[in-house]
């Protein structure tokens, strides 16, 4: 958008890969490239945070709701962090399979 007018539309990935308009190219050229370390720090993915989140998930048996409660963050926040970790190649414990939990825990 330039001066309140839409300049170019499309999927973000294709716009960044091959912008058609000069203004879009200028905007992209002005955007600093982040190194992986800078990106991790921007996302709050310091080694201490990642370790704490993963360890808490392990201690709660992969239960994200309980882990979020223990960490003092919202479930949605934890889910966003885990998604970012996964995209960075960091594996988190799998969620428990609800079907394998005892029926009395499921309220059946």
C-alpha positions as CSV (number, residue, x, y, z in Angstrom):
1,X,0.0,0.0,0.0
2,X,1.4,3.4,-1.0
3,X,-0.3,6.6,0.1
4,X,-3.5,4.7,1.0
5,X,-3.7,2.9,-2.4
6,X,-3.3,-0.8,-2.9
7,X,-0.2,-1.4,-5.1
8,X,0.1,-5.1,-5.4
9,X,-1.9,-8.2,-4.2
10,X,-1.2,-11.9,-4.0
11,X,0.2,-14.6,-1.8
12,X,2.9,-13.3,0.6
13,X,5.4,-15.9,-0.6
14,X,5.0,-15.1,-4.3
15,X,5.1,-11.3,-3.7
16,X,8.3,-11.6,-1.7
17,X,9.9,-14.0,-4.3
18,X,8.9,-12.0,-7.4
19,X,7.4,-8.5,-6.7
20,X,6.0,-6.9,-9.9
21,X,5.8,-3.3,-8.7
22,X,8.8,-1.0,-8.1
23,X,7.3,0.2,-4.8
24,X,7.0,-3.4,-3.5
25,X,10.6,-4.1,-4.5
26,X,11.7,-0.9,-2.6
27,X,9.9,-2.0,0.5
28,X,11.4,-5.5,0.4
29,X,14.9,-4.0,-0.2
30,X,14.5,-1.8,2.9
31,X,13.6,-4.8,5.1
32,X,16.6,-6.1,7.0
33,X,17.3,-9.8,6.7
34,X,17.4,-11.6,10.1
35,X,19.9,-14.3,10.8
36,X,18.5,-17.5,12.4
37,X,19.8,-16.4,15.8
38,X,18.1,-13.0,15.5
39,X,14.9,-14.7,14.4
40,X,15.0,-17.1,17.3
41,X,15.5,-14.2,19.7
42,X,12.7,-12.1,18.1
43,X,10.4,-15.1,18.6
44,X,11.5,-15.5,22.2
45,X,13.2,-18.7,21.3
46,X,16.2,-18.3,23.6
47,X,17.8,-21.6,24.6
48,X,16.5,-21.2,28.1
49,X,12.9,-20.6,27.0
50,X,12.9,-23.6,24.6
51,X,14.4,-25.9,27.2
52,X,11.9,-24.7,29.9
53,X,8.9,-25.2,27.5
54,X,10.0,-28.6,26.3
55,X,10.9,-29.8,29.8
56,X,7.5,-28.7,31.1
57,X,5.8,-30.5,28.3
58,X,7.7,-33.7,29.1
59,X,6.8,-33.4,32.8
60,X,3.1,-33.0,32.0
61,X,3.2,-36.0,29.6
62,X,2.8,-33.8,26.6
63,X,-0.4,-32.2,27.9
64,X,-0.3,-28.7,26.5
65,X,-3.1,-27.3,28.7
66,X,-1.4,-28.4,31.9
67,X,2.0,-27.2,30.6
68,X,0.7,-23.8,29.7
69,X,-0.8,-23.5,33.2
70,X,2.5,-24.5,34.9
71,X,4.4,-22.0,32.7
72,X,1.9,-19.2,33.5
73,X,1.1,-18.6,29.8
74,X,-2.1,-19.1,27.8
75,X,-2.6,-22.3,25.9
76,X,-2.7,-20.3,22.6
77,X,0.6,-18.7,23.4
78,X,2.2,-22.1,24.0
79,X,0.7,-23.4,20.8
80,X,2.2,-20.5,18.8
81,X,5.6,-21.1,20.4
82,X,5.5,-24.8,19.7
83,X,4.5,-24.1,16.1
84,X,7.5,-21.7,15.8
85,X,9.8,-24.3,17.4
86,X,8.6,-27.0,14.9
87,X,9.2,-24.6,12.0
88,X,12.8,-24.1,13.4
89,X,13.2,-27.9,13.6
90,X,12.8,-28.2,17.3
91,X,10.7,-31.2,18.3
92,X,8.3,-31.1,21.2
93,X,6.7,-34.1,23.0
94,X,3.7,-35.5,21.3
95,X,0.3,-34.8,22.8
96,X,-1.2,-37.7,24.7
97,X,-3.7,-39.9,22.8
98,X,-7.0,-39.2,24.5
99,X,-8.3,-42.6,23.3
100,X,-5.7,-44.4,25.4
101,X,-6.5,-42.5,28.6
102,X,-8.6,-44.4,31.3
103,X,-12.3,-43.9,30.8
104,X,-12.8,-42.4,34.3
105,X,-10.5,-39.5,33.2
106,X,-12.5,-38.9,30.1
107,X,-15.8,-38.7,32.0
108,X,-17.2,-41.8,30.2
